[in-house]
């Protein structure tokens, strides 16, 4: 599959963030959902009745692979129970060393077909791109099932040409909640890609509203103060409200920020383009 030439070629083996950041302790923050990673980038482990699902896989670095392995141990989880890795999009800090985990556990790797092709591009690449195949493709408006859990997959292009966002149920001390995971944070450079991003925010907002989402997560914790909220959970006693549970109305406010930020970026880019135009002659 060909992908548009306008998309930036990912450089997955070049660290995107400061590697001197201390890892955050692996933390379970819903009954079935845990975080492993750093304040810059992380992944989530979702426990089901038929095994574990890893949502994203951090960067393709040995230290991030080892961080995930140690995180499983901290959480009391067996790596051999890993059944699937779902990747939001084709940037290296999200697909990481998923192939290593497949080799070790026999799990399956899933990403959208468009972003799999995108991640394998080599134009302008300096350090290597995706060199392995996924086991299956995530498709828009479908459910990924494992055991007693289903993850809704919503294709949200813009950050990349075929990014995916997820919606799935969890419980907090037995109380049901619906989690939304926006799959591509950064706003793209080109105006045409910003338009896609904007359309995706509106599409995902509609889906999260229909499914009554009241909680959110991000694999880039600096976006939503994720590690700060995890630290609260590590120090509070049972019965204190979970800071990841926003409520439906507050979730809508959070989601709207992506739309508003994109609109602001589009307005700024349009103004900069206007400023570059030569002065128009005055008609007499």
C-alpha positions in Angstrom: 0.0 0.0 0.0 1.3 3.4 -0.9 1.0 6.3 1.6 0.9 10.0 0.8 4.3 11.5 0.1 3.4 14.4 2.3 3.6 12.4 5.5 6.8 12.7 7.6 8.9 9.5 7.5 9.3 8.2 11.0 12.7 7.7 12.5 11.9 5.0 15.0 15.4 4.1 16.2 16.3 7.7 17.1 15.0 8.4 20.7 12.4 11.1 20.6 12.7 12.2 24.2 15.3 12.8 26.9 16.4 9.3 28.0 17.6 10.6 31.3 14.1 10.8 32.7 13.5 8.4 35.5 11.0 5.6 34.9 7.7 5.9 36.8 6.9 2.8 39.0 4.5 0.5 37.2 1.0 1.3 38.6 -2.4 -0.3 38.4 -5.0 2.5 38.4 -8.1 0.6 37.4 -9.0 -2.9 38.3 -7.9 -4.2 34.9 -5.6 -1.4 33.7 -2.0 -0.5 34.5 0.6 2.0 33.3 4.3 1.2 32.5 6.7 3.9 31.4 8.2 7.3 32.0 6.7 10.8 32.2 7.5 11.2 28.5 6.2 8.0 27.0 4.6 4.8 28.2 2.2 1.9 27.5 -0.8 0.3 29.2 -1.5 -3.3 30.2 -5.2 -4.4 30.0 -6.1 -7.6 31.9 -8.8 -9.8 30.4 -10.3 -13.2 31.3 -8.2 -14.7 28.5 -4.8 -12.9 28.9 -3.2 -9.6 28.6 -3.3 -6.8 26.0 -0.5 -4.3 25.7 -1.6 -0.9 24.3 1.5 0.6 22.6 5.0 -0.5 23.3 7.2 2.6 24.0 10.4 3.3 22.0 12.5 0.7 20.1 15.2 0.8 22.8 16.5 -2.1 24.9 16.0 0.0 28.1 12.3 0.5 27.2 11.9 -3.2 26.4 13.5 -4.0 29.8 11.3 -1.4 31.5 8.2 -3.1 30.2 9.5 -6.5 31.3 10.2 -5.2 34.8 6.9 -3.4 34.9 5.1 -6.7 34.4 7.0 -8.2 37.4 6.1 -5.2 39.5 2.5 -5.6 38.7 2.6 -9.3 39.5 1.8 -10.2 35.8 3.3 -13.0 33.8 4.7 -11.9 30.5 3.7 -15.3 29.1 0.1 -14.3 29.5 0.5 -11.5 26.9 -1.8 -12.3 24.0 -1.9 -9.1 21.9 -0.2 -5.8 21.3 -2.4 -3.0 19.8 -0.5 -0.1 18.4 -2.1 3.3 18.0 0.0 4.5 15.1 3.2 4.0 13.1 5.7 6.1 15.1 8.6 4.3 16.8 7.8 5.6 20.2 4.5 3.6 20.0 5.4 0.3 18.3 8.8 0.0 20.0 10.2 -3.5 20.2 6.8 -5.2 19.8 8.5 -7.9 17.7 10.7 -8.9 20.6 7.7 -9.5 22.8 6.1 -11.6 20.0 9.2 -13.7 19.9 9.2 -14.3 23.6 5.5 -14.8 24.2 3.9 -15.8 20.9 1.5 -12.8 21.2 0.1 -11.1 18.1 0.7 -7.6 16.9 -2.0 -5.3 15.4 -1.9 -1.9 13.8 -3.8 -0.3 11.0 -2.8 -1.3 7.4 -2.2 2.3 6.5 0.1 3.0 9.3 1.9 -0.3 8.9 2.8 0.8 5.4 3.7 4.3 6.7 6.1 2.9 9.3 7.9 0.9 6.7 8.9 3.9 4.5 12.6 4.5 4.2 12.7 7.9 2.4 14.9 10.4 4.3 15.4 7.7 6.9 18.8 7.9 8.8 18.6 5.1 11.4 16.1 2.5 10.1 12.4 2.1 10.1 9.9 -0.7 10.8 11.4 -4.0 9.6 8.9 -6.5 10.8 5.3 -7.4 9.9 2.2 -7.2 12.0 -0.1 -10.2 12.5 -3.3 -8.4 11.7 -4.8 -5.0 10.8 -7.0 -2.9 13.0 -9.9 -1.5 11.1 -12.2 1.5 11.6 -15.4 1.0 13.5 -14.6 -2.5 14.7 -14.2 -4.2 18.0 -11.1 -6.1 19.0 -12.2 -9.0 21.4 -10.2 -10.9 23.9 -11.9 -12.9 26.6 -14.5 -10.8 28.5 -13.1 -7.5 27.0 -13.7 -5.7 23.7 -11.8 -2.7 22.5 -13.5 -0.3 20.1 -11.2 0.8 17.3 -11.7 4.2 15.7 -9.5 5.3 12.9 -8.3 8.9 13.5 -5.9 10.1 10.8 -4.1 13.4 11.1 -1.1 12.8 13.4 -0.3 9.9 11.0 -2.2 8.7 8.0 -3.9 5.8 9.7 -3.8 6.3 13.4 -6.2 4.5 15.7 -7.9 5.6 18.9 -9.5 3.1 21.4 -12.5 2.9 23.7 -12.9 0.1 26.2 -14.6 -0.7 29.6 -12.9 -1.0 32.9 -13.9 -1.0 36.6 -12.6 1.0 39.6 -13.2 -1.0 42.8 -16.0 -2.7 40.9 -17.6 0.5 39.5 -17.9 0.5 35.7 -16.3 3.2 33.6 -15.6 3.7 29.9 -12.0 4.7 28.9 -11.1 6.7 25.9 -7.5 6.7 24.5 -6.8 9.3 21.8 -4.2 7.8 19.5 -2.2 10.7 18.0 -1.4 13.7 20.1 0.8 16.0 18.1 -0.8 18.3 15.5 0.7 17.8 12.0 2.5 20.5 10.1 0.6 20.6 6.7 -2.7 22.3 6.6 -4.3 19.4 4.7 -3.2 17.1 7.5 -4.5 19.5 10.1 -7.9 19.2 8.4 -7.8 15.4 8.8 -6.8 15.8 12.4 -9.7 18.2 13.1 -12.2 15.9 11.4 -10.8 13.0 13.5 -11.2 14.9 16.8 -14.9 15.5 15.9 -15.4 11.9 14.9 -13.9 10.5 18.0 -15.8 13.0 20.2 -19.0 11.7 18.7 -18.1 8.1 19.4 -16.9 8.8 22.9 -20.2 10.6 23.6 -22.3 7.7 22.2 -20.3 5.3 24.4 -20.5 7.5 27.5 -16.8 7.8 28.1 -15.9 9.2 31.5 -12.2 8.5 31.7 -9.2 9.0 29.5 -5.5 7.9 29.2 -2.6 8.9 27.1 0.7 7.1 26.3 2.3 10.6 26.6 1.7 11.4 30.2 2.9 15.0 29.9 -0.3 15.6 27.8 -2.8 14.9 30.6 -0.6 15.0 33.8 -0.8 11.3 33.8 2.1 10.5 36.1 1.0 13.2 38.5 -2.4 11.5 38.8 -0.7 8.1 39.1 1.3 9.5 42.0 -1.9 10.6 43.7 -3.2 7.0 43.3 0.0 5.6 44.8 -0.5 7.6 48.0 -4.2 7.8 48.6 -6.3 5.3 50.5 -9.2 3.2 49.2 -12.4 5.2 48.7 -10.8 8.4 47.4 -12.1 9.3 43.9 -9.9 8.0 41.1 -8.4 11.1 39.4 -8.6 9.3 36.0 -12.4 9.3 36.2 -13.4 12.7 34.9 -17.1 12.2 34.4 -18.8 12.4 31.0 -19.0 16.2 30.9 -15.4 16.8 32.0 -14.3 14.2 29.5 -16.0 16.2 26.7 -14.1 19.2 27.9 -10.8 17.3 27.7 -11.6 16.0 24.3 -12.6 19.4 23.0 -9.1 20.7 23.8 -7.7 18.6 20.9 -10.2 20.2 18.6 -9.5 23.7 19.9 -5.7 23.3 19.7 -6.0 22.1 16.1 -8.3 25.0 15.2 -5.8 27.5 16.8 -2.9 25.9 14.9 -4.8 26.1 11.6 -5.7 29.8 12.2 -2.0 30.6 13.0 -0.8 28.8 9.9 -3.3 30.6 7.7 -2.3 34.0 9.1 1.4 33.2 8.5 0.6 32.3 4.9 -1.3 35.5 4.5 1.7 37.5 5.9 3.9 36.0 3.2 1.8 37.2 0.3 3.1 40.3 -1.5 1.1 43.5 -1.1 -1.8 43.7 -3.6 -1.9 46.8 -5.8 -4.5 49.4 -5.0 -7.1 49.7 -7.7 -8.0 53.3 -8.8 
